Amino acid sequence: MVVPFPASEAERLYLLRALQILDTAPEPVFDRLTRLLAHGLGTPIALISLVDENRQWFKSRVGFDMSETPRDQAFCAHAIVDDEPFVVPDAWQDERFANNPLVLDAPHIRFYAGVPIRTQDGLALGTLCAIDTRPRSITADELQILQDLADVVSREMHLRETLLLTRSQLNRADEVLVESEARYRSIFELASVGIATVAPDGTWQSVNEPLCQIVGYSADELLQMTFLDITHPQDLHGDLELLRRLAAGETDSYYLEKRYLHKDGRPIWISLNVSRKVSAQGELEYFIAVIRNIQARKDVEEAFATLRQQLEERVRERTEQLSQSNQALRTVIESQQRAELDARSREAELAAVIENANDAYISLDQNGIVRAWNRLAQETFGWSAGEAIGRPLDSLIVPPEMAAAHRVGVARYLKSGESPMLGRRLELPALRKDGSSLIVEVRIRDLKIGGKMLFSAFLHDISDRKRTEALRESEARHDALTGLLNRRALTEILPIALARADRAGSELGLLFIDLDGFKMVNDTFGHEAGDELLRSVAALLRQCVRETDSVVRLAGDEFTVLLEGLVNGLADARLVAEKLQVAIAQPISTTHGVAHASASVGIALYAPGSGKDAAQLLREADSLMYQAKRAGRGKTVP
């Protein structure tokens, strides 16, 4: 099948790589949209795909097991070259896709509708698409829902483009910052939430870009206002009462969910954490506010009928505003360089932000010695700040088997200035103080201060998520009834076994087993007895083969046994088949009576270097099994 390519393919691929979104972990902002699309259109499958040179990779997927497919099989490769939505009512009737493996085999695509996900310059990075296993048409309302949701995904990509540009601009300014200002700006820019300082009279003293994006005002506009000006009138009384108690010293901080008024007049739900900064004399200097946009969560709680209006409000273009915000940030940087007293104030601000951060924060010097260790780091790893500060990081949380590599990596970076660990989201093993292990997501950034390097790291415990993913992967590869490997697992292990046979120069056998009389057991005793029989047969199969052999339940009463390292080829395979047939032929007790069954077996052999692939071997074994079944119950072929 000929796959079309966009006119600006090289530029498109460059930007796709620069965004560093390929092969990253799932994100709720995308997963919510695919769930909404599947629900809104009533399709079993909804995907956010990104198309690179050779494949389409799925950033988010609903109802689809594969994480990627070849580009030459991708419907989305056609969708990204069109300006309009790309719709295939019935793939069987479309000559472009009738022979596509994704149509002929799982997931058996019949209907496809996709809209390109575009950058700010209109380049198509991939698509948001809905897929069905039956042919269908799409209504104008459904097409509008698809387009609206694709616009939201595109807007998210626009924000990431802007963040990429902003980081590049700010990196150039980092070289001239004093140490305290550099550390402050690192936190200020890396934060994924709005951060601001507010004077006792309610006026904004400083704001960061995420806050400007939340409320729609530029930094210059906000600095001329008070927080009262953008607070929803119905939420103002409760906020002022909590602020009064905080200013009076009755509490150290407070949290609430309230509404801001966006510059365009619409209310925006936010969560607000406020703490206070006092002078050495105990006088109130200013408040520190951490603001998170929770509008998306609130939107989900509302009726789906208002979805389109909410999406339209969220996807408004803010190019001019973002440009103004970037200029404001540069102005803030220049003013902070000129004020040593303000730098000390920023240092105090930084400490408060770090201490209240949602991730563990660790700062290291160029020798890998801990310089900062926040509250979440203490809760995550068990070491107090007093115990951790001043010690090498590899003596605290780095597993012993990785400590040497950690030290070599630091030394290599100091020599070359390059490291694959910087500026990326990494998943690494770590240790707690009590010796227990965990998996953390790590982001590391380097700062050069006075000719020396500092490293800032944010770490988040993802152990529970990784365990859940591993459990889901195991469930996806095993049959729920018998506990045996399933068809999906066979498609993974069989090609590997064939390659292993080629390297070892040994024959491999594949037994295809079908139970004779299984339908009679179901008809006589019921399906519960049939399930008991299948579980018993599965146990017998495992008992009759080696631990190195693999037993698979394909479907219904069909099983396969993969025999590796056969010395005498067909003779060895027939011995195993006869052993299995004898075991299965014995009466099997169920709670509903004694069941009798036998097995027809087809044996396919693989000779090293024959070039036969996994699908051919499985078809051959299947065909031979049917020959055995036609020859009579309990037969083996050849």
Secondary structure, 3 states (H helix, E strand, C coil): CCCCCCCCHHHHHHHHHHCCCCCCCCCHHHHHHHHHHHHHHCCCEEEEEEECCCEEEEEEEECCCCCEEEHHHCCHHHHCCCCCCEEECCHHHCCCCCCCHHHHCCCCCCEEEEEEEECCCCCEEEEEEEEECCCCCCCHHHHHHHHHHHHHHHHHHHHHHHHHHHHHHHHHHHCCCCHHHHHHHHHHHHCCCEEEEECCCCEEEEECHHHHHHHCCCHHHHCCCEHHHHECHHHHHHHHHHHHHHHCCCCCEEEEEEEEECCCCCEEEEEEEEEEEECCCCCEEEEEEEEEECHHHHHHHCCHHHHHHHHHHHCCCCHHHHHHHHHHHHHHHHHHHCCHHHHHHHHHHHHHHHHCCCCEEEEEECCCEEEEECHHHHHHHCCCHHHHCCCEHHHCCCCHHHHHHHHHHHHHHHHHCCCCCECCEEEEEEECCCCCEEEEEEEEEEEEECCEEEEEEEEEECHHHHHHHHHHHHHHHECCCCCCECHHHHHHHHHHHHHHHHHHCCEEEEEEEEEECHHHHHHHHCHHHHHHHHHHHHHHHHHHCCCCCEEEEEECCEEEEEEEEECCCHHHHHHHHHHHHHHHHCCEEECCEEECCEEEEEEEEECCCCCCCHHHHHHHHHHHHHHHHHHCCCCEEC
